[in-house]
Amino acid sequence: MGQSKTRVTPLNRCITEPLPTGGQIEYEDFPCTIDVTGPLLYTLFQERWEETQIGHVVEGSVLELEFTQPPKICIIYDGYLTVVTEAWHLHLCLEEHLGGPLAKTPSELRQQRLIHRASLYRRLNEKGEPRSWGIQFWNGAGEKMMNLFLPNPFLGEDEDLLPEGKPQKSKLSLYNELRDIYVLGIRPIPFENNPLKRPYLSVCRSSRCYPSRKWQPIVEALQEAVKEAGMDLYVMTSGCLEVCKMGPVVFYSGDRTWYTRVNPDVARRIVQEHLVQGQPIKNHLYPQVKEG
């Protein structure tokens, strides 16, 4: 998105669909590129988590999850946004999922998994009055993905219906703010750089790679080297990084680089030589780069 705040170019696409029980649902589409979905989802999950619920709605079943505190993890790995709380986690495909360092995912499946349509929506009753608000995503096969439920002015703190004619209209402020920014484009995206594209270093702690059980010294070496280099870079641990039995494994999200058989000395070199000087450590890369 560059170094200055930018505005979304409106799609100017509003679609209404009748509901089988009466009324209709109104969809206002917005661009679903990572430069739009990244800031939007970061806002909802990291900054406005108390006002956001996550779910999935199909005929016959509804799933609703809420945050009780900010998520422990909110990053993108190989195209998927991963959000982890104390009790549950989610994955949502924001960029092409290549399938790890060997890019095993077929191109057709990459497109099917990716968000291909995104909308703010309102459910309207038979009188045309809005009764619920949220965000809907669709994948490349046109299937509905997860649903984000936004605050409802007709519901109280315990999800009980408020007295007729006494909605808490202030609860619509989040919906209106998102609509101004991402649908209408009349307010700028509130970040100078995409917050979900900030690079990070991740150390595999999966028990599948027996050497990775010694991941703690790797994390400490990376953290010390990052601090010494004066870099604002997040160092974290993760589950399987798809380079099995070659641990300890380190992943750098900035340019999607996997390192294998990392020890503390190699960890420090990753920061000093790769991140600072721009020179990857070739004999620890995965997959190995063939010369000539």
N, C-alpha and C positions, 0 to 999 in steps of 0.2 A: 504493500500500500504506500510505500514511500515514507518520507520523513515528515510529511504534513498530514493533518487530518483531512479526510476525503468524504465525499458524499456518495450515496448509492444512486445509481441511475435507475429511476423507477421503471418497472415493467408495464405499468398501467394495465394490469390484467386482473379483472375481478370476475370470478365464476361463482354462480349460485347453483346449488343442488337441492331438490326437494327431499324432505325427510319422510320416511314411510309413515311416521306417526303424526304428520302435520308439521307445518313450518318449513324452514329451509336452513341450510348452512351456507354462509357466504365466505368465500376464500379470496384473499388478496395476495397474489403471488409476489415474491421478491426474489432477487438473484440468489443462487445457492452455491456460488463459488466460495472457496475457503476464505477469501478476503472479506466476505460478508458473514458467512456462518461462524467463522472463528470469533470475531468480536461479539457477535450476538450471543453465542453459547457461553463464552467466557463471562459476559455480563450476568447471564442468568444463573450459571452454576457457581461462580466465584464471588460475585458481588451482590446479587439479588436472590441468593439461594433460599432465603426465608419466604420468598413470594412465589417460588417455582415448584411445581409438582410435575412428575414424569409419569407417563403411562402408555398404555397401548389399548386401543379400542377396536374391537371387531364385534359383529353381531353375536350376542350370547356371552360375551365376557369383557370385562374392563379391569385393567391393572392400573393402580395409582400408587406412586411412591413419593415420599416427601423427604426433604433434608431436615435433620435435627441440628446440624452444624455444618460449617463449610467442608467440602470434600477434602480428603487427604491427598488425592492425586487428581490432576486435571491436565492431561497431556495428549499429544497425538503421536502414535507409534504406527508406522507403516500404513498411514491413511486413516486409521481408526482413532477417533476421540475416545479416550478411556477416562471415566470418572469413577473414583473409588470413595465410598463412604465407610463408616464403621460396620454397617450392616449389609450393604449391597453394592453392586457396581454395574456400569453400563458401558456399551461400546456402540459407537455410531460412525459410519463411514463417511468422512468429509472429503477425503481425497482418494485417489485410486489406491486400492490395497494390492501391492505388488506381490506379496507372498514371501516376505523375508528377503534375505540377502541374495538368494538365487532366483528371485522373481518367478515363483512357481504358479502364480494365479493366472489362469487364461484370460486373455483380453476381454472376452465376452462377460466373464464373471466379474471382472473388475468394474465394468460399466453397470452391471446389474446391482452390485452392492452399493454403489455410490449414490448419494442424494442427487436426484435429478429434478426435483421440484420441491419448493418450500413455500408455505403460505401462513399468514396470520388469518385466523378465522373467527367468525362469530356465529353461534347457533341462535336462530330467530324462532320465536313461537308463531302460532297461526296468525297473530295480529301484527307480525313483522317486528316484534320487540326483541332486542338481544337478551339472551339469558345465560350464555357462557362464552368464554373467550380463551383462545389458545393458539398454538403453533402446530402445524402438521407437516410432516416430511413424507416424500414418496421416493422409492428407489427406481432404478433404471427399468424395472419390469412393470412399473406403474402401481406397485403394491404400497399400501400405507405402512410407513415405518413408525417409529415412536411418536408419541403425542406429548406436547408440553402444555400443561394446564396453567393458565394465568389467573391472578386473583379475581374472584367473582364478587361483585358488590352486593349480591343478594344472599350471601352466606356469611354467617358469623364465625367467630374464632373456632368453634367446635363443629364446623360444617353444618350447623343448623340453619334453617331458613329464617331470615330476618322478617319482622312484621311487614305486611303488605304496604307498599308505598314508602318504605323507609330504607332504601338501599344505601350502602356506604359508598358513595360515588368516588371517593378518594382512592378506592381500590383499583380504579381503572387507569390510574396514572402510569403504571408500568406498560400496559397495553398501548396507551396513547403515545408514550415515549418511543416504544419500539416501532410503532406504525410511522411516526414522524421520521425516524432515522432510516428504517430498512424498507418501508413500502413507498412512502412519499418522497423521501430524499430531501426533506426541507430542513433537516438538522444533520450535522456531520457525525460520522462514526466517532465515538468518543475515545479513540486511541490513535496515537501517532503511528504505531506499528502493531501488527496483528499479535495480540497477546498469546494466541495458541501456536504461534510459529517461533516463539522464543526458543533458541537451541538449549539442549540439555545433554548431560552425560548420564547413561544408565548402566548399572552393573548387574548382570544376571545373578540371581541367587537360587535358581532352580536346582533341585536335588538331582535332576537328570544328568547334569554335568558334575561328576564327583569333585573335580578340582574347584568348581564354583562354590563349594561349601566354605572356601577360604576367601569369600568375597569381602569381608570386613576390611582387611588391610588395603585392598584395592580402592574401596570407597574413601578411606582416610587419605591415601596418597593423592587421589584426584582432588579431594577437597582442599588439601594443603597446597597443591600445585596451582589450583584455580585462584586461591587466595593470594598466593605469592605473585601471580601474574596480574592481579588487580582486575580480574574478570568477574562480571555479574552473570554467573552461569550456575544453573541448578544441577547438583549431583544427586542422583537417586538410585534406588535399587528397583528391580522389577522381577517378574516371573520370566519364563522361558523367552529368550530372544532369538529362537529358531536357528541357533548354531550349536547343535547338541554335541556333547562329549568332547568339546574343544575348549572348555572353560579354563580359567575364568574369562568371561566374555564381556566386552564393553561396547556400547553403542553410542555414537555421537549423532544426534538428530540434525545438526546443522547441515551436513551433506550426506546423511544416511550412510555412515561408515560403521562397519562392524570390525572389532578387533578380537583376536583369539589368543589364548594362553598368555593372558596379561598378568604380570606381577607388579609389585609397587614401583619398581624402576621403570617398567614400560608404561605404567599409568602416568608417571610424571612426564615421560617423554611425549605421550599423547597430547598433554596440555602444552608443553613447551615447544615441541616441534610441529605438531599438526595444527593445534588451535591458534598458537601465537605466530608461528613462522609459515604456516600453510604447507608444510611438508609431511604428508602421511608417512607412517612407519610401515614400509612395504612388507617386511617379512612377518608382520603380525596381522595384516589385512585379511578379511574373509569376504568373498572368495579372493584367492590370490590373483594378482594382476600379472598376466603373462607379458614378458618383455618382447619387444620386437614386433 
